[in-house]
Amino acid sequence: MLYSGRNRTRPVPKRKPVPERSTPPPARRSKEYVPPATITLPPMLTSGSDLTFRETLYSMSSAFSQLQSFRESFGRSMGLTAPQFIVLIGTAYQQGQQGVSIRTLADHTLIAATHVTTEVGRLIEKGLLTKSANPRDGRSVLIRLSPAGEAAVRDINPLLRRVNDLLFQDISREDFAVVAKFLRTLSLNAEYATAAVRRDEQERARR
């Protein structure tokens, strides 16, 4: 069968490829970004910069992390956790002749009394601590090292001495006194800072 030219399908012309557009380069900033200082207290700033302050915080964080790792290592060598090690050593140096109360031990180790109570119970189960009624306060108990606890403290002491001697070499008595005062103040201020963080979290939760 013959078809007329009018019915013939015209070939579709090929489209020319569209050249890819190059991505324009990012616009240059007119000036360097300067982040705001993370603190406003003048003693913590140097010519308005908080660089030294932040670097000191990084050093503190690293040092405290290392101290915690040492505690964990001491605990592992005794078959204990780091908190259990702290409570055991704290008891050794606070028990005196009568023993030490949970509250006094908590204040000494800076561990919450509820946590101290828990760790004391575990150390009693391990045979390292004993407890007895407090003759001065019937509502509390007194904690003491057992003979096994005394032996454990004696065994770990050489390692504690070696590590502490290395940690604090070349630090003068005056330097250490300054650090001790600084940490006491920082610990107190941390309570106010913690309250501020909690308020901020509560406000964010209400939004």
C-alpha positions in Angstrom: 0.0 0.0 0.0 1.3 3.5 -0.9 1.1 6.3 1.6 0.9 10.0 0.7 3.6 12.3 1.8 1.1 14.1 4.1 0.7 11.0 6.2 4.4 10.3 6.6 5.8 10.9 10.1 8.3 13.7 10.2 11.6 12.8 11.8 12.1 14.4 15.2 15.0 16.8 15.0 17.8 16.0 17.4 18.2 18.4 20.3 21.5 20.0 20.8 23.1 19.0 24.1 22.8 21.8 26.6 26.2 22.7 27.9 26.6 22.1 31.6 26.8 25.3 33.6 29.7 25.6 35.8 29.0 26.2 39.5 29.8 29.7 40.4 32.6 30.0 43.0 31.4 30.8 46.5 31.3 34.4 47.3 34.3 35.6 49.3 33.6 36.8 52.8 34.4 40.4 53.3 36.1 39.7 56.6 37.3 36.8 58.8 34.7 35.4 61.1 35.4 36.2 64.8 33.4 34.1 67.2 32.2 35.7 70.4 34.1 35.2 73.6 32.8 32.3 75.7 33.3 34.3 79.0 33.0 37.9 80.0 35.0 38.0 83.2 38.0 40.3 82.7 40.5 38.1 84.6 39.8 35.3 82.1 40.4 37.5 79.0 43.6 38.6 77.3 43.1 41.7 75.2 39.5 40.7 74.9 40.3 37.2 73.7 39.3 34.0 75.6 41.9 31.8 73.8 44.1 31.2 76.8 41.0 30.5 79.0 39.7 27.9 76.6 43.0 26.2 76.2 43.3 26.0 80.0 39.9 24.4 80.1 41.0 21.8 77.6 44.1 21.1 79.7 41.9 20.7 82.8 39.5 18.4 81.1 42.4 16.2 79.9 44.1 16.1 83.3 40.9 15.3 85.1 40.1 12.5 82.6 43.6 11.1 83.2 43.1 11.2 86.9 39.8 9.3 86.5 41.6 6.7 84.3 44.2 6.2 87.1 41.4 5.6 89.6 39.9 3.0 87.4 43.2 1.3 87.0 43.8 1.3 90.7 40.4 -0.2 91.2 40.9 -2.9 88.6 44.1 -3.9 90.2 42.1 -4.6 93.4 39.1 -6.1 91.6 37.0 -3.0 92.3 35.4 -0.2 90.4 36.7 3.3 90.6 34.0 4.5 93.0 34.6 1.5 95.2 38.3 2.2 95.2 37.6 5.8 96.3 35.3 4.8 99.1 37.8 2.2 100.3 40.7 4.6 100.4 38.5 7.4 101.9 37.5 5.0 104.7 41.2 4.2 105.4 42.1 7.8 105.9 38.9 8.9 107.7 37.9 6.0 110.0 40.2 7.0 112.9 39.6 4.8 116.0 35.8 4.6 115.9 35.1 4.5 112.2 33.6 7.0 109.8 29.9 7.8 109.1 28.4 7.7 105.6 27.9 11.5 105.7 31.5 12.2 106.6 32.8 9.8 104.0 30.5 11.4 101.3 31.8 14.9 102.2 35.4 13.7 102.1 35.2 11.9 98.8 32.7 14.3 97.2 30.4 11.4 96.2 26.7 11.6 96.9 25.8 9.9 100.2 23.3 7.5 98.4 26.1 6.3 96.2 28.5 5.9 99.1 25.9 3.8 100.9 25.6 1.6 97.8 29.4 1.1 97.4 29.9 0.5 101.1 27.3 -2.3 100.9 29.2 -3.8 98.0 32.6 -3.5 99.8 31.1 -5.2 102.8 30.0 -8.1 100.6 33.6 -8.3 99.3 34.8 -8.5 102.9 36.8 -5.3 102.7 34.6 -3.1 105.0 32.6 -3.6 108.2 29.9 -1.5 109.8 28.6 -1.0 113.3 26.1 1.1 115.1 27.1 4.7 115.8 26.9 5.1 119.6 26.5 8.9 119.1 23.7 8.7 116.5 21.4 5.7 116.5 20.2 6.6 113.0 23.7 6.1 111.4 26.4 3.5 111.2 30.2 3.7 111.3 32.3 2.2 108.6 35.8 0.7 109.1 38.3 -1.4 107.1 38.2 -5.1 107.8 41.6 -6.9 108.1 41.3 -7.8 104.4 40.6 -4.1 103.6 43.7 -3.0 105.5 45.8 -5.6 103.6 44.3 -4.3 100.3 45.2 -0.7 101.1 48.7 -1.7 102.0 49.1 -3.7 98.8 48.0 -0.8 96.5 49.9 1.9 98.4 53.3 1.5 96.5 51.6 2.0 93.2 49.7 5.0 94.5 52.9 6.6 95.6 54.7 6.0 92.3 51.9 7.4 90.3 51.4 10.5 92.6 55.1 11.2 92.7 55.2 11.3 88.9 52.0 13.3 88.6 53.0 16.0 91.0 56.7 16.3 90.5 58.0 19.8 89.8 55.0 21.3 91.5 55.8 23.5 94.5 53.9 23.6 97.8 52.8 27.1 96.9 51.5 26.1 93.5 49.6 23.2 95.0 48.0 25.5 97.6 46.9 27.8 94.8 45.4 24.9 92.8 43.6 23.6 96.0 42.0 26.9 96.6 41.1 27.3 92.9 39.4 23.8 92.9 37.4 24.5 96.0 36.1 27.7 94.5 35.4 26.1 91.2 33.5 23.2 92.9 31.3 25.7 94.7 30.7 27.8 91.6 29.9 24.6 89.7 26.8 24.2 91.8 25.5 27.6 90.7 26.4 26.8 87.1 24.6 23.5 87.2 21.5 25.2 88.5 21.7 27.6 85.5 22.0 24.7 83.0 19.0 23.0 84.5 16.9 26.2 84.3 17.9 26.5 80.7 16.9 22.9 79.9 13.6 23.4 81.6 12.9 26.5 79.6 13.7 24.8 76.4 11.4 21.9 77.3 8.5 24.3 77.8 8.9 25.9 74.4 
